[in-house]
Amino acid sequence: MPADPATSSTGNEHARMLRDSVADFVKRGTDIKRVRRLRETQPGFERPVWQQMAQFGWLGILVPEAYGGLGLGCTEMAIVAAGTASALTPEPLTAAAVLAAGAIMRSDNETLKRELLESLVAGASIPALAWQENAGVIDATQCTVRAEPFEAAIKLNGGKKFIAGAAGADGFVVSAQSPEGLTLYWVPAGSSGVTLDLQPLADGRTTGTLQLNDVVVPPSHVLASAACAREALEGAIDTTLVMAGAEMGGVMGRALDMSVDYMKTRVQFGKPIGSFQALAHRAVDLHIQRELSSAVLDDAVALFDAGVTGTRRSSMASRVKARCSEAGLRITREAIQIHGAIGFTDEYDAGLYLKRALTLSAWLGNAAQHRRRYAELAVTHE
């Protein structure tokens, strides 16, 4: 059925206004100097900027209105993710407002869910999702952390790795195997028995390793029971894969624009280097890669907003992650080559975009892993 012209026009206008808002934030609220200043510091971002994002409503884009959010969709979240990533904004927007929030939203402890989501939307707290334990594993059900009854509470033991947004997180959504099955628990940062170690990433940010040694949590901190924990994790991860693709779109887009601008201004042999056929053809090839990625992302966003579920949702998420990771790495690497010797210096910004592309491409599985996952899911879907 064709879209209602009035509805379509309204949606386009809202999207335009949101893009303008993000562009204004990028222009006035953050810059590459700030990114450089915050590299390899802890927590690696600034709480006042996080609060500003909350005031804009970005932290609650995907959160239902009943929990204080805007109740919008992946279309709007992708605009914000791409726009902020184009400026290499270090705040853990996707890690907290998509990945952690996605798991919380799909949980069945209404009291705790409301508390955590309202606090996130207000910018008062930052949650992080701790689910992964081994490199290269995308299956959320592979979990060895144990949750056992302990007097009138629950005791958690085990470890989690590769936690995005761990630095500065106020608490962790932790997956564990309970007697009932896979379950999600809320563990406040600083709880007795919790140890957090941070490992540096290529782009100057960090990832976290969480160790739980006899960590006691009350029954009220059981966030998602075994009845919904798996779907909560899988839904959150699939949505985040798409938003990681949107972030990569922002990174590769800016890197390509920088390269094209350089080709127009850099002169050799009395001519702009953009007039040389070999470089012009290379730029066209990179533009095609960006457009292909954008088309795949747009398809996935539309399906997610339409409520796609199950293996179809997961296959589309992997399709986006594989395509955008591959294109993002190619474009940012080529950007270095197009800039020549200056591109290899740390002082020049092109290298920062390559480093962010490296971390994004590896996060939640690289292109090769998601091509395999897509192939496996396609067979299941058929």
SELUMKE-208204 format. One record per residue (C-alpha): residue number from 1; residue in one letter; x, y, z. Coordinates in pm, whole numbers, always signed. Layout:
[NUM, 'a', [X, Y, Z]]
...
***
This chain:
[1, 'm', [+0, +0, +0]]
[2, 'p', [+146, +340, -90]]
[3, 'a', [+236, +569, +195]]
[4, 'd', [-4, +848, +279]]
[5, 'p', [+152, +1164, +122]]
[6, 'a', [+62, +1375, +425]]
[7, 't', [+217, +1124, +666]]
[8, 's', [+526, +1087, +446]]
[9, 's', [+568, +1464, +425]]
[10, 't', [+540, +1500, +802]]
[11, 'g', [+794, +1223, +856]]
[12, 'n', [+1039, +1382, +613]]
[13, 'e', [+1002, +1717, +788]]
[14, 'h', [+1068, +1561, +1129]]
[15, 'a', [+1374, +1382, +991]]
[16, 'r', [+1504, +1707, +841]]
[17, 'm', [+1459, +1892, +1170]]
[18, 'l', [+1637, +1615, +1358]]
[19, 'r', [+1928, +1621, +1112]]
[20, 'd', [+1952, +1998, +1152]]
[21, 's', [+1955, +1960, +1531]]
[22, 'v', [+2235, +1703, +1518]]
[23, 'a', [+2432, +1913, +1269]]
[24, 'd', [+2402, +2214, +1499]]
[25, 'f', [+2524, +2008, +1795]]
[26, 'v', [+2821, +1884, +1593]]
[27, 'k', [+2902, +2240, +1490]]
[28, 'r', [+2863, +2404, +1831]]
[29, 'g', [+2876, +2134, +2098]]
[30, 't', [+3168, +1914, +2001]]
[31, 'd', [+3474, +1915, +1779]]
[32, 'i', [+3783, +1711, +1695]]
[33, 'k', [+3991, +1907, +1946]]
[34, 'r', [+3766, +1776, +2222]]
[35, 'v', [+3800, +1422, +2085]]
[36, 'r', [+4178, +1452, +2090]]
[37, 'r', [+4176, +1596, +2441]]
[38, 'l', [+3964, +1310, +2577]]
[39, 'r', [+4158, +1029, +2408]]
[40, 'e', [+4304, +778, +2655]]
[41, 't', [+4148, +956, +2953]]
[42, 'q', [+3887, +816, +3192]]
[43, 'p', [+3598, +791, +3144]]
[44, 'g', [+3678, +930, +2798]]
[45, 'f', [+3370, +1151, +2764]]
[46, 'e', [+3207, +1443, +2944]]
[47, 'r', [+2897, +1424, +3162]]
[48, 'p', [+2783, +1779, +3071]]
[49, 'v', [+2770, +1674, +2705]]
[50, 'w', [+2580, +1360, +2806]]
[51, 'q', [+2331, +1581, +2988]]
[52, 'q', [+2299, +1794, +2677]]
[53, 'm', [+2213, +1485, +2474]]
[54, 'a', [+1947, +1404, +2732]]
[55, 'q', [+1802, +1754, +2700]]
[56, 'f', [+1780, +1707, +2322]]
[57, 'g', [+1583, +1386, +2387]]
[58, 'w', [+1834, +1166, +2207]]
[59, 'l', [+1878, +924, +2499]]
[60, 'g', [+1506, +846, +2490]]
[61, 'i', [+1446, +815, +2116]]
[62, 'l', [+1381, +441, +2136]]
[63, 'v', [+1234, +445, +2487]]
[64, 'p', [+850, +431, +2500]]
[65, 'e', [+670, +742, +2616]]
[66, 'a', [+534, +551, +2917]]
[67, 'y', [+891, +540, +3052]]
[68, 'g', [+976, +902, +2979]]
[69, 'g', [+1111, +856, +2628]]
[70, 'l', [+1005, +984, +2287]]
[71, 'g', [+877, +650, +2158]]
[72, 'l', [+1028, +700, +1812]]
[73, 'g', [+1207, +444, +1600]]
[74, 'c', [+1530, +331, +1439]]
[75, 't', [+1490, +591, +1162]]
[76, 'e', [+1536, +873, +1411]]
[77, 'm', [+1802, +692, +1613]]
[78, 'a', [+2006, +624, +1298]]
[79, 'i', [+2006, +995, +1214]]
[80, 'v', [+2148, +1084, +1555]]
[81, 'a', [+2397, +794, +1556]]
[82, 'a', [+2534, +885, +1213]]
[83, 'g', [+2546, +1256, +1285]]
[84, 't', [+2729, +1227, +1615]]
[85, 'a', [+2968, +963, +1476]]
[86, 's', [+3062, +1196, +1191]]
[87, 'a', [+3223, +1416, +1460]]
[88, 'l', [+3369, +1111, +1644]]
[89, 't', [+3168, +1206, +1953]]
[90, 'p', [+3306, +992, +2239]]
[91, 'e', [+2990, +972, +2453]]
[92, 'p', [+2853, +611, +2471]]
[93, 'l', [+2527, +696, +2296]]
[94, 't', [+2471, +367, +2113]]
[95, 'a', [+2616, +152, +2392]]
[96, 'a', [+2381, +298, +2653]]
[97, 'a', [+2075, +432, +2469]]
[98, 'v', [+2045, +142, +2224]]
[99, 'l', [+2226, -168, +2353]]
[100, 'a', [+2170, -143, +2729]]
[101, 'a', [+1838, +39, +2694]]
[102, 'g', [+1718, -221, +2443]]
[103, 'a', [+1773, -503, +2691]]
[104, 'i', [+1607, -306, +2971]]
[105, 'm', [+1303, -217, +2757]]
[106, 'r', [+1238, -582, +2673]]
[107, 's', [+1262, -695, +3037]]
[108, 'd', [+966, -789, +3257]]
[109, 'n', [+1053, -630, +3593]]
[110, 'e', [+831, -325, +3547]]
[111, 't', [+940, -143, +3863]]
[112, 'l', [+1312, -171, +3792]]
[113, 'k', [+1263, -115, +3421]]
[114, 'r', [+1084, +214, +3483]]
[115, 'e', [+1349, +330, +3729]]
[116, 'l', [+1640, +253, +3495]]
[117, 'l', [+1483, +393, +3179]]
[118, 'e', [+1363, +715, +3338]]
[119, 's', [+1709, +770, +3487]]
[120, 'l', [+1874, +706, +3149]]
[121, 'v', [+1639, +936, +2958]]
[122, 'a', [+1703, +1215, +3210]]
[123, 'g', [+2078, +1174, +3167]]
[124, 'a', [+2114, +1091, +3537]]
[125, 's', [+2270, +748, +3483]]
[126, 'i', [+2451, +544, +3222]]
[127, 'p', [+2381, +169, +3200]]
[128, 'a', [+2605, -79, +3020]]
[129, 'l', [+2518, -426, +2894]]
[130, 'a', [+2756, -705, +3002]]
[131, 'w', [+2673, -1016, +2802]]
[132, 'q', [+2976, -1124, +2597]]
[133, 'e', [+3237, -1361, +2737]]
[134, 'n', [+3447, -1473, +2438]]
[135, 'a', [+3577, -1301, +2127]]
[136, 'g', [+3395, -1382, +1807]]
[137, 'v', [+3077, -1499, +1981]]
[138, 'i', [+2754, -1334, +1866]]
[139, 'd', [+2520, -1587, +2026]]
[140, 'a', [+2375, -1424, +2338]]
[141, 't', [+2280, -1761, +2488]]
[142, 'q', [+2645, -1866, +2534]]
[143, 'c', [+2681, -1766, +2895]]
[144, 't', [+2882, -1921, +3178]]
[145, 'v', [+2825, -1662, +3454]]
[146, 'r', [+2629, -1838, +3727]]
[147, 'a', [+2343, -1705, +3935]]
[148, 'e', [+2260, -1911, +4244]]
[149, 'p', [+2017, -1861, +4531]]
[150, 'f', [+2188, -1724, +4839]]
[151, 'e', [+1977, -1686, +5153]]
[152, 'a', [+1706, -1437, +5047]]
[153, 'a', [+1908, -1304, +4751]]
[154, 'i', [+2107, -1416, +4444]]
[155, 'k', [+2483, -1463, +4418]]
[156, 'l', [+2663, -1399, +4084]]
[157, 'n', [+2998, -1546, +3984]]
[158, 'g', [+3188, -1523, +3656]]
[159, 'g', [+3323, -1273, +3409]]
[160, 'k', [+3215, -1061, +3112]]
[161, 'k', [+3432, -904, +2843]]
[162, 'f', [+3415, -641, +2568]]
[163, 'i', [+3166, -421, +2754]]
[164, 'a', [+3100, -108, +2550]]
[165, 'g', [+3048, +205, +2756]]
[166, 'a', [+3188, +41, +3070]]
[167, 'a', [+3397, +345, +3161]]
[168, 'g', [+3175, +578, +3357]]
[169, 'a', [+2882, +333, +3368]]
[170, 'd', [+2664, +359, +3677]]
[171, 'g', [+2558, -5, +3658]]
[172, 'f', [+2555, -317, +3444]]
[173, 'v', [+2285, -534, +3293]]
[174, 'v', [+2445, -875, +3341]]
[175, 's', [+2335, -1199, +3178]]
[176, 'a', [+2373, -1515, +3385]]
[177, 'q', [+2256, -1875, +3395]]
[178, 's', [+2011, -1920, +3682]]
[179, 'p', [+1833, -2244, +3781]]
[180, 'e', [+1543, -2124, +3561]]
[181, 'g', [+1765, -2045, +3259]]
[182, 'l', [+1923, -1736, +3106]]
[183, 't', [+1833, -1432, +3321]]
[184, 'l', [+1930, -1063, +3331]]
[185, 'y', [+2035, -889, +3652]]
[186, 'w', [+2102, -527, +3739]]
[187, 'v', [+2437, -484, +3916]]
[188, 'p', [+2518, -129, +4032]]
[189, 'a', [+2877, -21, +3972]]
[190, 'g', [+3077, -38, +4290]]
[191, 's', [+2887, -334, +4433]]
[192, 's', [+3088, -556, +4664]]
[193, 'g', [+3269, -823, +4465]]
[194, 'v', [+3259, -630, +4135]]
[195, 't', [+3591, -563, +3962]]
[196, 'l', [+3608, -361, +3640]]
[197, 'd', [+3920, -345, +3424]]
[198, 'l', [+3942, -121, +3119]]
[199, 'q', [+4129, -204, +2800]]
[200, 'p', [+4223, +62, +2541]]
[201, 'l', [+4074, +59, +2193]]
[202, 'a', [+4239, +183, +1875]]
[203, 'd', [+4042, +508, +1877]]
[204, 'g', [+4141, +608, +2230]]
[205, 'r', [+3822, +487, +2398]]
[206, 't', [+3802, +177, +2618]]
[207, 't', [+3618, -150, +2656]]
[208, 'g', [+3556, -318, +2989]]
[209, 't', [+3609, -656, +3152]]
[210, 'l', [+3380, -724, +3448]]
[211, 'q', [+3462, -982, +3713]]
[212, 'l', [+3189, -1094, +3954]]
[213, 'n', [+3306, -1266, +4270]]
[214, 'd', [+3019, -1365, +4501]]
[215, 'v', [+2826, -1052, +4405]]
[216, 'v', [+2499, -1052, +4597]]
[217, 'v', [+2195, -887, +4438]]
[218, 'p', [+1842, -868, +4583]]
[219, 'p', [+1545, -1031, +4406]]
[220, 's', [+1430, -683, +4307]]
[221, 'h', [+1736, -663, +4079]]
[222, 'v', [+1623, -954, +3862]]
[223, 'l', [+1563, -741, +3554]]
[224, 'a', [+1452, -1002, +3300]]
[225, 's', [+1330, -1347, +3396]]
[226, 'a', [+1411, -1659, +3196]]
[227, 'a', [+1082, -1609, +3012]]
[228, 'c', [+1208, -1303, +2823]]
[229, 'a', [+1584, -1265, +2882]]
[230, 'r', [+1694, -1427, +2557]]
[231, 'e', [+1465, -1213, +2342]]
[232, 'a', [+1568, -906, +2540]]
[233, 'l', [+1933, -969, +2460]]
[234, 'e', [+1886, -1071, +2099]]
[235, 'g', [+1654, -780, +2023]]
[236, 'a', [+1893, -531, +2181]]
[237, 'i', [+2194, -674, +1999]]
[238, 'd', [+2023, -679, +1658]]
[239, 't', [+1911, -318, +1694]]
[240, 't', [+2260, -217, +1801]]
[241, 'l', [+2414, -386, +1498]]
[242, 'v', [+2201, -163, +1279]]
[243, 'm', [+2292, +149, +1476]]
[244, 'a', [+2661, +53, +1460]]
[245, 'g', [+2610, +48, +1083]]
[246, 'a', [+2460, +397, +1106]]
[247, 'e', [+2761, +514, +1308]]
[248, 'm', [+2993, +367, +1047]]
[249, 'g', [+2794, +553, +783]]
[250, 'g', [+2868, +881, +959]]
[251, 'v', [+3237, +796, +989]]
[252, 'm', [+3284, +685, +629]]
[253, 'g', [+3079, +977, +497]]
[254, 'r', [+3296, +1233, +672]]
[255, 'a', [+3618, +1055, +569]]
[256, 'l', [+3506, +1053, +206]]
[257, 'd', [+3405, +1419, +216]]
[258, 'm', [+3747, +1508, +360]]
[259, 's', [+3916, +1315, +80]]
[260, 'v', [+3713, +1477, -196]]
[261, 'd', [+3780, +1824, -52]]
[262, 'y', [+4151, +1747, -40]]
[263, 'm', [+4148, +1628, -402]]
[264, 'k', [+3994, +1960, -504]]
[265, 't', [+4256, +2172, -327]]
[266, 'r', [+4581, +1970, -343]]
[267, 'v', [+4774, +2073, -653]]
[268, 'q', [+5044, +1872, -828]]
[269, 'f', [+5196, +1941, -1169]]
[270, 'g', [+4987, +2256, -1183]]
[271, 'k', [+4653, +2076, -1148]]
[272, 'p', [+4425, +1966, -861]]
[273, 'i', [+4490, +1598, -797]]
[274, 'g', [+4116, +1537, -835]]
[275, 's', [+4158, +1595, -1208]]
[276, 'f', [+4380, +1286, -1237]]
[277, 'q', [+4178, +1002, -1379]]
[278, 'a', [+4306, +731, -1146]]
[279, 'l', [+4212, +930, -834]]
[280, 'a', [+3879, +1039, -980]]
[281, 'h', [+3787, +675, -1049]]
[282, 'r', [+3893, +578, -698]]
[283, 'a', [+3670, +848, -549]]
[284, 'v', [+3375, +725, -756]]
[285, 'd', [+3430, +369, -636]]
[286, 'l', [+3431, +487, -275]]
[287, 'h', [+3116, +691, -332]]
[288, 'i', [+2945, +377, -466]]
[289, 'q', [+3049, +185, -155]]
[290, 'r', [+2898, +454, +65]]
[291, 'e', [+2572, +456, -134]]
[292, 'l', [+2541, +77, -122]]
[293, 's', [+2587, +82, +254]]
[294, 's', [+2332, +359, +288]]
[295, 'a', [+2077, +161, +86]]
[296, 'v', [+2125, -150, +301]]
[297, 'l', [+2096, +57, +617]]
[298, 'd', [+1777, +227, +496]]
[299, 'd', [+1618, -111, +418]]
[300, 'a', [+1700, -246, +762]]
[301, 'v', [+1580, +65, +945]]
[302, 'a', [+1247, +51, +763]]
[303, 'l', [+1201, -317, +849]]
[304, 'f', [+1293, -264, +1214]]
[305, 'd', [+1047, +21, +1243]]
[306, 'a', [+783, -202, +1084]]
[307, 'g', [+835, -453, +1366]]
[308, 'v', [+1039, -730, +1201]]
[309, 't', [+1126, -1011, +1443]]
[310, 'g', [+1308, -1341, +1470]]
[311, 't', [+1559, -1468, +1217]]
[312, 'r', [+1451, -1209, +960]]
[313, 'r', [+1545, -931, +1201]]
[314, 's', [+1878, -1092, +1288]]
[315, 's', [+1970, -1157, +924]]
[316, 'm', [+1902, -794, +832]]
[317, 'a', [+2111, -676, +1126]]
[318, 's', [+2405, -891, +1013]]
[319, 'r', [+2363, -772, +655]]
[320, 'v', [+2398, -411, +769]]
[321, 'k', [+2694, -480, +996]]
[322, 'a', [+2884, -674, +729]]
[323, 'r', [+2823, -424, +450]]
[324, 'c', [+2892, -110, +657]]
[325, 's', [+3199, -256, +828]]
[326, 'e', [+3357, -353, +498]]
[327, 'a', [+3276, -22, +328]]
[328, 'g', [+3380, +185, +629]]
[329, 'l', [+3721, +21, +653]]
[330, 'r', [+3782, +52, +280]]
[331, 'i', [+3684, +420, +264]]
[332, 't', [+3881, +528, +571]]
[333, 'r', [+4190, +335, +459]]
[334, 'e', [+4169, +482, +111]]
[335, 'a', [+4129, +826, +268]]
[336, 'i', [+4473, +788, +424]]
[337, 'q', [+4624, +696, +87]]
[338, 'i', [+4452, +980, -97]]
[339, 'h', [+4596, +1229, +151]]
[340, 'g', [+4944, +1085, +104]]
[341, 'a', [+5212, +1137, +366]]
[342, 'i', [+5007, +1387, +566]]
[343, 'g', [+4734, +1126, +608]]
[344, 'f', [+4966, +904, +811]]
[345, 't', [+5041, +1169, +1071]]
[346, 'd', [+4856, +1168, +1403]]
[347, 'e', [+4804, +1541, +1374]]
[348, 'y', [+4583, +1498, +1067]]
[349, 'd', [+4220, +1401, +1134]]
[350, 'a', [+4191, +1131, +867]]
[351, 'g', [+4370, +887, +1094]]
[352, 'l', [+4116, +941, +1370]]
[353, 'y', [+3837, +831, +1136]]
[354, 'l', [+4028, +518, +1038]]
[355, 'k', [+4078, +431, +1405]]
[356, 'r', [+3709, +477, +1483]]
[357, 'a', [+3621, +261, +1181]]
[358, 'l', [+3853, -12, +1311]]
[359, 't', [+3677, -22, +1648]]
[360, 'l', [+3328, -6, +1499]]
[361, 's', [+3398, -281, +1248]]
[362, 'a', [+3514, -516, +1524]]
[363, 'w', [+3238, -431, +1773]]
[364, 'l', [+2977, -711, +1806]]
[365, 'g', [+3141, -907, +1526]]
[366, 'n', [+3333, -814, +1212]]
[367, 'a', [+3220, -835, +850]]
[368, 'a', [+3333, -1197, +800]]
[369, 'q', [+3148, -1315, +1111]]
[370, 'h', [+2828, -1144, +1006]]
[371, 'r', [+2843, -1275, +651]]
[372, 'r', [+2855, -1625, +801]]
[373, 'r', [+2572, -1542, +1038]]
[374, 'y', [+2365, -1398, +756]]
[375, 'a', [+2413, -1713, +548]]
[376, 'e', [+2315, -1938, +838]]
[377, 'l', [+2009, -1731, +924]]
[378, 'a', [+1901, -1713, +560]]
[379, 'v', [+1881, -2092, +549]]
[380, 't', [+1678, -2094, +873]]
[381, 'h', [+1448, -1821, +742]]
[382, 'e', [+1378, -2013, +423]]
***
